[in-house]
C-alpha cells in the first residue's frame, strides 16, 4: 500500500468516516458569527473529521457576511473574534502568526484554546528569534546576524513548552518556518542542516499534533533534508509560496516522508512573485472576494488531502487571504474540491 501511494501520491479516495464536528458556542455578545449557509453545513458533513482547513489568521473586518455578522475593528476581532470564526462549519483550523514576531506567553495560548471547540486545531509559527538567521528592523531589512538562530533551548522554552501547555490537544502543527538564509549561510547549507537536526532532536515529543518545518529557500528541498526530517519524526510543511517551486515539484518530498499527517500553508499567489505581499494586499482590498483563483494549485492540494485522510492521517491546511483574495472563500472552494472527487 505504501509503495502504491508513493508512486501516485495520495491518489486514494477518502475512506475515513465523515462526521460533522460540534459547532463552537455562539458568543452572547460582541463579535457574532455570520449566519451559517446550509450549503456550507452540507459540505462540512461530507468532509472527514481529519480535514482541518482554515485561514492563516482571523482579524479581518472585510469578512463581514462571510465569517462575521457585523463590521468590527481588527483589534476587537483579534481579541474576541475567534469563537465566532470557529462557529463557521468549514473553518476547523487557524494559524497563529503573532508569535513569529514576539514569543507568546502560555496564558495567551490558553486564551485562544478557550475560544474554540474540541475538534478545532491551531497551526502555530515559531518565533523568528529561532527561525531567522538575521535580526531585522521593523521594515524587514537585515540589521545583524542572529546569534540565537536554531537555538534548541530557546525553541523548547520560548515556544514548544508554552504552546503545548496552553493549547494542549488543540495543537495541529507547530511550524518552524525558516526565513531566507543570507548567501554566506546558504553556501554552507550542510552546516545549517546539522544545526536544524540538533534543534529538532532536542524538541519534546507531542501528545497531540506534529512538529513541521517550512522553508523559504528551494536549496533545502533535497534528499538530505528529507532524511533529516525522517530521522527526527518531523513533517515537511508544504509551503505554497513563489519563493519555492510549484506544488507539483514539492510532492516528491512528501512521498519520501510518507506516511504521516499533512501540514500545508498556502501563503501567496504565484502571480505576485517572491516579494509580492504588498502588491497582493493592495490588489485584494478588504479580502471579501476571490480575485485571482488558482484552480490548478487547489486541485492538486485537494488530491493530496484526500489521499492523506483516506489513509487515516490528519491534514492541517491554512490559507492566506493573499492566496486568491479571500481565505474563507478559498477554504470553501478547497473543501468543495476535496468533497467532489
Buried (B, 14 or more C-beta within 10 A) or exposed (E): EEEEBBEEBBBBEBEBEBEBBEBBEEBEEBBBBBEBBEEBEEBBEBBBBBBBBBBBBBBBBBBBEBBBEEEBEEEBBBBBBBBBBBBBBBBBBBBBBBBBEEBBEBEBBBBBBEBBBEBBBBBBBBBBBBBBBBBBEEEEEBEEEBEBBBBBEBBBEBBBBBBBEBBBEBBBBBBBBBBBBEEEBBEEBEEBBEBBBEBBEBBEEBEEBBBBBBBBBEEBBBEEBBBBBEEBBBBBBBBBBBBBEEBEEBBBBBBBBBBBBBBBBBBBBBEBEEEBBEBBEEBBEEBBEBBBBBEEBBEBBBBBBBBBBBBEBBBBBBBBBBBBBBBBBBBBBBBBBBBEB
